[in-house]
Amino acid sequence: MKQFTTIVEVLRRIRASYSNPKALNVIEKGVWKSHSTEEMLQEIKHIALGLIALGLKRGDSVGILAYSSSYWTIVDCAIMVAGGVTVPLFANIADENFLFEVTQSDTKILFVSGKEQWNMFSRHQDLFDTIVTIDDDSHGVGLTYKEILSLGQKVEEKQPTLYDSLEDAVKPDDLATIIYTSGSTGVPKGAELTQQNLVGFFHLDEFGWKGDTDIYLSILPLAHVFGRSLNLFLITWGVSVYYSNDVKNLGHVCREIHPTILVVVPRLLEKVYAKMLANVQQAGSMKRTLGLWAFELANMEEDSLFKTMLHPLVDKIVYSALRNALGGGIRVVISGGAPLNPHLCHFFIEIGVPIYEGWGLTEASTVSCNLPGQRKIGTVGKPLGNMEVKVSEEGELLVRGPIVLKKYYKNPQVSAQAIDKEGFFHTGDKGSIDEEGYVRILGRLKELYKTSTGEYIAPVPIEQALCKAALIDMALVVGQGRKFASCLLFPDLDVLHSLKAAQNAEQQTDEEFLNSEFVKIEMGNLIRNINQHLNSWEQIHAYRFVLYPLTIESGELTPSMKIRREIVTQKYNDLIDEMYAEEKDYDRASRNH
């Protein structure tokens, strides 16, 4: 298949190639509602024509503030066909980011769905000229989705060739979308992606996509470049897409629709692993013993005759049940958005859940990915298609190719710093490329800590190891300018309360239980096991629990659930200082050692 250059080419291929009765699917009032291929294309046409009737001009920004759904996808495509620029806004966006993004992008038309999202719009409705509610209720302001569809149908009746003219006018270098970075290290930047940037890798068929049998469960926010680009990519190949925003009930949804494809972030895999392990630990005596032994076998990374001989039996008794908990039919799991712990990747592959780690950015959606027959655990695969990747003298990964942004919106200074004269984008990721061409991510340059002894610590792999424990929801390793590494731990409150019940400690407060001898022993074992795999200067020497969950609304997390390190470190500075009040003890222990 030839390379696509516009969303119009994608839609024309779909129109000519597929007739899927369940192209797009979303839960409405407890049941799945399906859009066929034909219905999807018709609604894209009528929303596009409706936008023209509302006064949309080429290059105008249109925002979408809603959770992922079939309607999100239809509206997104319609905006781009009409010559508009989609500005995706995370459904759980913080107020300050919402204001910044819609103001800087000059967004005057907004599609909204959901109560909290409507409240966000209501607080700032004077910023917009037109509001369209994807829900049935327009709240007496603007139009509903159905009304703009009807408006588009009337336009088609009067001007039957207008839609064809809109399609013909779309060019590869037209601005298609402004996607704002999550802003974990500062003010969000609007990445300008052209039509070609967005669809430039949609022709790749490295996984043998099967439009007639594949089912993709979309669980990532479509406002995130990773979730959105993979969503459009799989629609291009005729794959049925099911949208779910209920990550906590992932297992239930998987068992209901039996997906063959998942696209995830590592944090979700960590949660799935913790849930699987917790279920085994809570089983009856014989099942628990067998299950823990099977987990131990899957976590053994060295191949052996013993392991090879036992695998078929263990697979039949234990691993098949773990796969069935995810629907039983998964053949491709693509992980991206953050580094994946290699040990976790190995575990899932061992139990028959094929993980393929990839790498992308807001500024270049999918740069590289491991593939069937070309997978190296601990790397993010080889560059895809025409993408080029190289390493600078400072160890920074640089990328160039058809999907890399042209510039940041209204930010020429930052654009000039990020894109060099040769057209390479400076990613901010520290990495390496091995002799076979596999790319390895070593961490964000800005996230590397330098200890007071001059050694560097990459916090993310350590945080991932900590979060494999069911009790720990999130972790923040600290150590910049200090003599040793320590961490703040944010417990999973549901798991915490289950542990209290199992230990007959429900009379204790959460804080008392976290300071109990039981938890201290468990944490000691966990940190000791993690430290065995770390360099001496990376090892964790102290920790503190924080009972207040990190939230997007407080500004502690980005919309894509990454910790804003500077903000969280400042907020809990006293607690961190308390751990380092013991530095003299650490010095003495180091000398004695």
ZIJO-V146682 format. One record per residue. N is the residue number from 1. NEAR is the number of other ideal C-beta (glycine too) atoms within 8 Angstrom. D_CENTER is the distance of its C-alpha to the mean C-alpha in Angstrom with 1 decimal. Layout:
n=N near=NEAR d_center=D_CENTER
n=N near=NEAR d_center=D_CENTER
//
This chain:
n=1 near=3 d_center=27.8
n=2 near=4 d_center=28.1
n=3 near=7 d_center=25.3
n=4 near=13 d_center=24.3
n=5 near=9 d_center=24.9
n=6 near=13 d_center=24.3
n=7 near=14 d_center=22.6
n=8 near=10 d_center=26.2
n=9 near=10 d_center=26.7
n=10 near=14 d_center=23.7
n=11 near=13 d_center=25.2
n=12 near=9 d_center=28.6
n=13 near=10 d_center=27.6
n=14 near=13 d_center=26.1
n=15 near=8 d_center=29.3
n=16 near=5 d_center=31.5
n=17 near=7 d_center=29.7
n=18 near=8 d_center=28.4
n=19 near=6 d_center=29.6
n=20 near=10 d_center=27.1
n=21 near=7 d_center=28.1
n=22 near=8 d_center=24.6
n=23 near=15 d_center=22.5
n=24 near=14 d_center=20.3
n=25 near=13 d_center=20.3
n=26 near=11 d_center=19.4
n=27 near=9 d_center=21.1
n=28 near=7 d_center=23.9
n=29 near=4 d_center=26.4
n=30 near=4 d_center=25.4
n=31 near=6 d_center=25.7
n=32 near=9 d_center=23.7
n=33 near=9 d_center=24.8
n=34 near=9 d_center=24.6
n=35 near=11 d_center=25.0
n=36 near=11 d_center=26.9
n=37 near=13 d_center=26.4
n=38 near=7 d_center=29.5
n=39 near=9 d_center=28.5
n=40 near=14 d_center=25.1
n=41 near=11 d_center=27.0
n=42 near=8 d_center=29.8
n=43 near=12 d_center=27.5
n=44 near=13 d_center=25.8
n=45 near=13 d_center=29.3
n=46 near=15 d_center=30.7
n=47 near=16 d_center=27.8
n=48 near=15 d_center=28.3
n=49 near=18 d_center=32.1
n=50 near=14 d_center=31.7
n=51 near=16 d_center=29.9
n=52 near=12 d_center=32.7
n=53 near=10 d_center=35.2
n=54 near=10 d_center=33.5
n=55 near=6 d_center=34.2
n=56 near=11 d_center=31.0
n=57 near=6 d_center=31.9
n=58 near=7 d_center=30.3
n=59 near=7 d_center=27.8
n=60 near=12 d_center=27.4
n=61 near=12 d_center=24.0
n=62 near=15 d_center=22.8
n=63 near=14 d_center=20.0
n=64 near=15 d_center=17.9
n=65 near=14 d_center=17.3
n=66 near=14 d_center=16.3
n=67 near=10 d_center=13.9
n=68 near=12 d_center=12.9
n=69 near=11 d_center=16.1
n=70 near=13 d_center=18.5
n=71 near=11 d_center=20.1
n=72 near=15 d_center=17.0
n=73 near=15 d_center=17.1
n=74 near=14 d_center=20.9
n=75 near=12 d_center=21.1
n=76 near=14 d_center=18.7
n=77 near=12 d_center=20.9
n=78 near=14 d_center=24.0
n=79 near=14 d_center=23.4
n=80 near=16 d_center=23.0
n=81 near=16 d_center=26.0
n=82 near=12 d_center=28.1
n=83 near=13 d_center=27.6
n=84 near=14 d_center=25.4
n=85 near=14 d_center=22.3
n=86 near=12 d_center=19.1
n=87 near=15 d_center=17.6
n=88 near=13 d_center=14.4
n=89 near=12 d_center=14.4
n=90 near=12 d_center=11.9
n=91 near=13 d_center=13.9
n=92 near=7 d_center=14.0
n=93 near=13 d_center=14.8
n=94 near=9 d_center=17.5
n=95 near=8 d_center=20.9
n=96 near=7 d_center=21.5
n=97 near=13 d_center=18.4
n=98 near=13 d_center=19.3
n=99 near=9 d_center=22.8
n=100 near=10 d_center=22.0
n=101 near=16 d_center=19.8
n=102 near=15 d_center=22.1
n=103 near=8 d_center=25.1
n=104 near=9 d_center=24.3
n=105 near=13 d_center=23.2
n=106 near=7 d_center=26.3
n=107 near=13 d_center=24.6
n=108 near=10 d_center=27.5
n=109 near=17 d_center=26.3
n=110 near=15 d_center=23.6
n=111 near=14 d_center=22.3
n=112 near=13 d_center=21.5
n=113 near=13 d_center=20.8
n=114 near=10 d_center=21.0
n=115 near=5 d_center=23.3
n=116 near=8 d_center=21.3
n=117 near=13 d_center=20.3
n=118 near=11 d_center=23.9
n=119 near=8 d_center=25.0
n=120 near=12 d_center=22.9
n=121 near=13 d_center=24.6
n=122 near=7 d_center=27.9
n=123 near=7 d_center=28.0
n=124 near=11 d_center=27.7
n=125 near=9 d_center=29.1
n=126 near=4 d_center=31.7
n=127 near=8 d_center=29.2
n=128 near=13 d_center=28.9
n=129 near=4 d_center=31.5
n=130 near=11 d_center=30.0
n=131 near=13 d_center=27.8
n=132 near=13 d_center=26.8
n=133 near=16 d_center=25.6
n=134 near=13 d_center=23.7
n=135 near=8 d_center=25.4
n=136 near=6 d_center=29.1
n=137 near=6 d_center=30.3
n=138 near=10 d_center=30.7
n=139 near=6 d_center=32.0
n=140 near=3 d_center=34.9
n=141 near=6 d_center=32.9
n=142 near=7 d_center=32.0
n=143 near=11 d_center=31.3
n=144 near=12 d_center=29.4
n=145 near=14 d_center=27.4
n=146 near=7 d_center=30.5
n=147 near=9 d_center=32.7
n=148 near=15 d_center=30.9
n=149 near=12 d_center=31.0
n=150 near=10 d_center=34.7
n=151 near=14 d_center=35.2
n=152 near=16 d_center=33.7
n=153 near=10 d_center=36.0
n=154 near=9 d_center=39.0
n=155 near=13 d_center=38.1
n=156 near=13 d_center=37.9
n=157 near=6 d_center=41.3
n=158 near=6 d_center=42.9
n=159 near=7 d_center=41.1
n=160 near=6 d_center=40.3
n=161 near=6 d_center=39.5
n=162 near=11 d_center=37.2
n=163 near=11 d_center=33.9
n=164 near=7 d_center=35.0
n=165 near=8 d_center=35.9
n=166 near=14 d_center=32.5
n=167 near=11 d_center=30.9
n=168 near=7 d_center=33.5
n=169 near=8 d_center=32.8
n=170 near=13 d_center=29.2
n=171 near=7 d_center=29.1
n=172 near=8 d_center=26.6
n=173 near=6 d_center=26.8
n=174 near=11 d_center=26.3
n=175 near=9 d_center=23.6
n=176 near=12 d_center=21.0
n=177 near=11 d_center=18.4
n=178 near=14 d_center=17.7
n=179 near=11 d_center=14.1
n=180 near=13 d_center=14.1
n=181 near=10 d_center=12.5
n=182 near=10 d_center=11.0
n=183 near=12 d_center=14.4
n=184 near=8 d_center=14.0
n=185 near=7 d_center=17.3
n=186 near=3 d_center=19.1
n=187 near=5 d_center=19.6
n=188 near=10 d_center=16.8
n=189 near=11 d_center=17.8
n=190 near=15 d_center=17.9
n=191 near=14 d_center=17.1
n=192 near=11 d_center=19.6
n=193 near=14 d_center=18.6
n=194 near=12 d_center=21.6
n=195 near=15 d_center=21.9
n=196 near=13 d_center=22.2
n=197 near=15 d_center=19.2
n=198 near=15 d_center=17.0
n=199 near=15 d_center=18.7
n=200 near=13 d_center=20.2
n=201 near=13 d_center=18.6
n=202 near=10 d_center=18.9
n=203 near=9 d_center=22.2
n=204 near=7 d_center=20.9
n=205 near=8 d_center=21.7
n=206 near=8 d_center=21.1
n=207 near=8 d_center=20.1
n=208 near=6 d_center=23.0
n=209 near=10 d_center=21.3
n=210 near=8 d_center=23.7
n=211 near=11 d_center=23.8
n=212 near=5 d_center=26.5
n=213 near=6 d_center=24.9
n=214 near=13 d_center=21.1
n=215 near=13 d_center=18.9
n=216 near=15 d_center=15.2
n=217 near=12 d_center=13.6
n=218 near=13 d_center=10.8
n=219 near=11 d_center=8.8
n=220 near=13 d_center=5.6
n=221 near=11 d_center=7.3
n=222 near=14 d_center=9.4
n=223 near=11 d_center=9.9
n=224 near=13 d_center=6.8
n=225 near=11 d_center=8.4
n=226 near=14 d_center=6.3
n=227 near=14 d_center=6.5
n=228 near=14 d_center=9.9
n=229 near=13 d_center=11.4
n=230 near=12 d_center=10.9
n=231 near=14 d_center=12.3
n=232 near=16 d_center=15.2
n=233 near=10 d_center=15.7
n=234 near=13 d_center=16.4
n=235 near=14 d_center=18.5
n=236 near=12 d_center=20.5
n=237 near=10 d_center=21.4
n=238 near=13 d_center=22.6
n=239 near=13 d_center=20.1
n=240 near=11 d_center=20.1
n=241 near=14 d_center=16.9
n=242 near=14 d_center=16.6
n=243 near=13 d_center=14.4
n=244 near=12 d_center=13.8
n=245 near=8 d_center=12.6
n=246 near=7 d_center=14.2
n=247 near=9 d_center=12.0
n=248 near=4 d_center=15.1
n=249 near=8 d_center=17.1
n=250 near=13 d_center=14.8
n=251 near=9 d_center=17.9
n=252 near=7 d_center=20.3
n=253 near=12 d_center=18.4
n=254 near=14 d_center=18.2
n=255 near=11 d_center=21.9
n=256 near=7 d_center=22.7
n=257 near=11 d_center=21.3
n=258 near=10 d_center=21.1
n=259 near=13 d_center=18.1
n=260 near=12 d_center=18.4
n=261 near=15 d_center=14.9
n=262 near=12 d_center=11.5
n=263 near=14 d_center=8.1
n=264 near=11 d_center=6.0
n=265 near=13 d_center=4.5
n=266 near=14 d_center=8.0
n=267 near=9 d_center=8.6
n=268 near=11 d_center=8.8
n=269 near=15 d_center=11.2
n=270 near=13 d_center=13.0
n=271 near=9 d_center=13.7
n=272 near=10 d_center=14.9
n=273 near=12 d_center=17.1
n=274 near=14 d_center=18.5
n=275 near=10 d_center=19.3
n=276 near=10 d_center=21.0
n=277 near=10 d_center=22.9
n=278 near=11 d_center=24.0
n=279 near=8 d_center=25.3
n=280 near=12 d_center=27.3
n=281 near=9 d_center=28.7
n=282 near=6 d_center=29.8
n=283 near=8 d_center=31.5
n=284 near=5 d_center=35.3
n=285 near=5 d_center=37.1
n=286 near=6 d_center=37.3
n=287 near=9 d_center=33.8
n=288 near=12 d_center=32.4
n=289 near=8 d_center=34.4
n=290 near=10 d_center=33.5
n=291 near=12 d_center=29.8
n=292 near=10 d_center=29.6
n=293 near=8 d_center=31.6
n=294 near=12 d_center=29.3
n=295 near=11 d_center=26.3
n=296 near=8 d_center=28.4
n=297 near=12 d_center=29.2
n=298 near=10 d_center=25.6
n=299 near=10 d_center=24.9
n=300 near=8 d_center=27.9
n=301 near=5 d_center=26.6
n=302 near=4 d_center=30.2
n=303 near=4 d_center=31.6
n=304 near=7 d_center=35.0
n=305 near=5 d_center=37.6
n=306 near=6 d_center=37.3
n=307 near=10 d_center=33.5
n=308 near=8 d_center=34.1
n=309 near=6 d_center=36.9
n=310 near=9 d_center=35.2
n=311 near=9 d_center=31.9
n=312 near=6 d_center=33.2
n=313 near=7 d_center=34.7
n=314 near=11 d_center=31.7
n=315 near=11 d_center=29.5
n=316 near=7 d_center=31.8
n=317 near=10 d_center=32.2
n=318 near=10 d_center=28.8
n=319 near=14 d_center=25.9
n=320 near=11 d_center=26.6
n=321 near=8 d_center=26.3
n=322 near=11 d_center=22.9
n=323 near=12 d_center=21.8
n=324 near=9 d_center=23.6
n=325 near=9 d_center=21.6
n=326 near=14 d_center=18.6
n=327 near=11 d_center=21.0
n=328 near=9 d_center=22.8
n=329 near=8 d_center=21.9
n=330 near=15 d_center=18.6
n=331 near=6 d_center=19.3
n=332 near=10 d_center=16.0
n=333 near=14 d_center=12.7
n=334 near=13 d_center=10.5
n=335 near=15 d_center=8.3
n=336 near=14 d_center=6.5
n=337 near=10 d_center=4.8
n=338 near=9 d_center=7.6
n=339 near=9 d_center=10.9
n=340 near=12 d_center=11.7
n=341 near=12 d_center=15.0
n=342 near=8 d_center=17.6
n=343 near=10 d_center=19.5
n=344 near=14 d_center=16.8
n=345 near=14 d_center=16.2
n=346 near=11 d_center=20.0
n=347 near=12 d_center=20.4
n=348 near=13 d_center=18.3
n=349 near=11 d_center=20.1
n=350 near=10 d_center=23.3
n=351 near=11 d_center=23.0
n=352 near=9 d_center=22.3
n=353 near=11 d_center=18.6
n=354 near=11 d_center=17.9
n=355 near=11 d_center=14.8
n=356 near=15 d_center=14.3
n=357 near=15 d_center=12.2
n=358 near=14 d_center=11.5
n=359 near=14 d_center=11.1
n=360 near=12 d_center=10.4
n=361 near=11 d_center=10.6
n=362 near=9 d_center=11.0
n=363 near=10 d_center=14.5
n=364 near=14 d_center=14.3
n=365 near=14 d_center=11.5
n=366 near=15 d_center=12.3
n=367 near=16 d_center=15.0
n=368 near=13 d_center=15.5
n=369 near=14 d_center=14.9
n=370 near=11 d_center=17.0
n=371 near=11 d_center=19.1
n=372 near=9 d_center=21.6
n=373 near=4 d_center=24.6
n=374 near=8 d_center=22.9
n=375 near=9 d_center=20.7
n=376 near=10 d_center=21.1
n=377 near=9 d_center=19.3
n=378 near=6 d_center=18.3
n=379 near=11 d_center=17.6
n=380 near=14 d_center=15.0
n=381 near=17 d_center=17.8
n=382 near=10 d_center=20.0
n=383 near=12 d_center=19.5
n=384 near=12 d_center=19.2
n=385 near=11 d_center=22.1
n=386 near=5 d_center=23.7
n=387 near=14 d_center=21.3
n=388 near=9 d_center=23.1
n=389 near=12 d_center=21.9
n=390 near=8 d_center=24.3
n=391 near=10 d_center=24.7
n=392 near=9 d_center=26.6
n=393 near=3 d_center=29.5
n=394 near=5 d_center=27.5
n=395 near=10 d_center=24.9
n=396 near=13 d_center=22.2
n=397 near=13 d_center=20.4
n=398 near=13 d_center=21.5
n=399 near=15 d_center=20.3
n=400 near=10 d_center=22.4
n=401 near=13 d_center=22.3
n=402 near=11 d_center=22.1
n=403 near=14 d_center=18.5
n=404 near=12 d_center=18.8
n=405 near=12 d_center=19.3
n=406 near=6 d_center=22.9
n=407 near=9 d_center=22.7
n=408 near=12 d_center=21.3
n=409 near=11 d_center=22.7
n=410 near=6 d_center=25.9
n=411 near=10 d_center=25.3
n=412 near=7 d_center=27.7
n=413 near=6 d_center=28.1
n=414 near=9 d_center=24.5
n=415 near=10 d_center=24.3
n=416 near=7 d_center=27.4
n=417 near=6 d_center=26.1
n=418 near=9 d_center=22.8
n=419 near=11 d_center=24.4
n=420 near=7 d_center=27.6
n=421 near=3 d_center=30.7
n=422 near=5 d_center=29.8
n=423 near=8 d_center=26.6
n=424 near=11 d_center=24.2
n=425 near=14 d_center=21.2
n=426 near=11 d_center=21.0
n=427 near=10 d_center=17.4
n=428 near=7 d_center=18.0
n=429 near=12 d_center=16.8
n=430 near=11 d_center=19.7
n=431 near=12 d_center=20.1
n=432 near=8 d_center=22.7
n=433 near=10 d_center=23.6
n=434 near=9 d_center=25.9
n=435 near=3 d_center=29.0
n=436 near=6 d_center=27.4
n=437 near=8 d_center=24.8
n=438 near=11 d_center=21.7
n=439 near=17 d_center=19.4
n=440 near=11 d_center=18.7
n=441 near=11 d_center=16.5
n=442 near=9 d_center=18.5
n=443 near=13 d_center=16.5
n=444 near=10 d_center=16.4
n=445 near=11 d_center=20.0
n=446 near=6 d_center=19.9
n=447 near=10 d_center=18.6
n=448 near=11 d_center=21.4
n=449 near=12 d_center=24.1
n=450 near=9 d_center=27.8
n=451 near=16 d_center=30.1
n=452 near=6 d_center=33.6
n=453 near=6 d_center=34.9
n=454 near=5 d_center=33.0
n=455 near=9 d_center=30.5
n=456 near=7 d_center=26.7
n=457 near=14 d_center=24.0
n=458 near=11 d_center=20.4
n=459 near=14 d_center=18.9
n=460 near=11 d_center=15.4
n=461 near=10 d_center=16.9
n=462 near=17 d_center=19.4
n=463 near=13 d_center=16.9
n=464 near=14 d_center=15.1
n=465 near=11 d_center=18.6
n=466 near=15 d_center=19.6
n=467 near=13 d_center=16.7
n=468 near=11 d_center=17.9
n=469 near=8 d_center=20.7
n=470 near=9 d_center=20.4
n=471 near=10 d_center=22.0
n=472 near=12 d_center=19.5
n=473 near=8 d_center=16.4
n=474 near=11 d_center=15.5
n=475 near=12 d_center=17.6
n=476 near=13 d_center=18.7
n=477 near=14 d_center=21.0
n=478 near=13 d_center=23.7
n=479 near=12 d_center=26.5
n=480 near=7 d_center=26.9
n=481 near=6 d_center=30.7
n=482 near=12 d_center=31.5
n=483 near=9 d_center=33.4
n=484 near=12 d_center=30.9
n=485 near=17 d_center=27.3
n=486 near=15 d_center=26.6
n=487 near=15 d_center=23.7
n=488 near=14 d_center=22.9
n=489 near=12 d_center=21.6
n=490 near=13 d_center=20.2
n=491 near=13 d_center=21.2
n=492 near=10 d_center=19.8
n=493 near=10 d_center=22.7
n=494 near=6 d_center=23.0
n=495 near=12 d_center=23.4
n=496 near=13 d_center=25.7
n=497 near=9 d_center=27.9
n=498 near=9 d_center=28.1
n=499 near=12 d_center=29.2
n=500 near=12 d_center=31.8
n=501 near=9 d_center=33.2
n=502 near=6 d_center=33.4
n=503 near=9 d_center=35.2
n=504 near=5 d_center=37.5
n=505 near=11 d_center=36.4
n=506 near=6 d_center=35.5
n=507 near=3 d_center=38.3
n=508 near=9 d_center=36.5
n=509 near=5 d_center=34.2
n=510 near=12 d_center=30.6
n=511 near=8 d_center=31.6
n=512 near=8 d_center=34.7
n=513 near=15 d_center=32.9
n=514 near=11 d_center=30.3
n=515 near=7 d_center=33.4
n=516 near=11 d_center=35.3
n=517 near=5 d_center=36.6
n=518 near=9 d_center=34.5
n=519 near=12 d_center=31.1
n=520 near=9 d_center=32.6
n=521 near=8 d_center=33.6
n=522 near=9 d_center=30.2
n=523 near=9 d_center=28.4
n=524 near=8 d_center=31.1
n=525 near=8 d_center=30.6
n=526 near=10 d_center=26.8
n=527 near=10 d_center=27.1
n=528 near=8 d_center=30.1
n=529 near=8 d_center=28.2
n=530 near=12 d_center=25.3
n=531 near=9 d_center=27.9
n=532 near=6 d_center=29.7
n=533 near=6 d_center=27.0
n=534 near=10 d_center=26.9
n=535 near=6 d_center=29.3
n=536 near=5 d_center=31.8
n=537 near=10 d_center=30.5
n=538 near=10 d_center=26.9
n=539 near=10 d_center=28.0
n=540 near=14 d_center=27.3
n=541 near=7 d_center=30.7
n=542 near=10 d_center=29.9
n=543 near=11 d_center=27.4
n=544 near=13 d_center=27.4
n=545 near=10 d_center=25.8
n=546 near=9 d_center=24.6
n=547 near=8 d_center=24.9
n=548 near=5 d_center=23.2
n=549 near=7 d_center=19.5
n=550 near=10 d_center=17.2
n=551 near=7 d_center=16.2
n=552 near=13 d_center=14.7
n=553 near=6 d_center=18.2
n=554 near=7 d_center=19.9
n=555 near=9 d_center=18.0
n=556 near=11 d_center=17.1
n=557 near=12 d_center=13.3
n=558 near=10 d_center=11.3
n=559 near=14 d_center=9.8
n=560 near=10 d_center=6.2
n=561 near=8 d_center=8.2
n=562 near=9 d_center=9.6
n=563 near=10 d_center=13.3
n=564 near=12 d_center=15.7
n=565 near=10 d_center=18.1
n=566 near=7 d_center=21.1
n=567 near=9 d_center=21.1
n=568 near=13 d_center=20.8
n=569 near=11 d_center=23.3
n=570 near=7 d_center=25.7
n=571 near=7 d_center=25.5
n=572 near=11 d_center=26.3
n=573 near=8 d_center=28.6
n=574 near=6 d_center=31.6
n=575 near=10 d_center=29.9
n=576 near=13 d_center=28.9
n=577 near=8 d_center=32.4
n=578 near=8 d_center=33.8
n=579 near=11 d_center=32.2
n=580 near=11 d_center=33.7
n=581 near=6 d_center=37.1
n=582 near=8 d_center=37.5
n=583 near=10 d_center=37.3
n=584 near=6 d_center=41.1
n=585 near=7 d_center=40.8
n=586 near=11 d_center=38.1
n=587 near=9 d_center=40.6
n=588 near=8 d_center=43.3
n=589 near=8 d_center=41.3
n=590 near=7 d_center=40.3
n=591 near=6 d_center=43.9
n=592 near=5 d_center=45.2
n=593 near=4 d_center=42.6
//
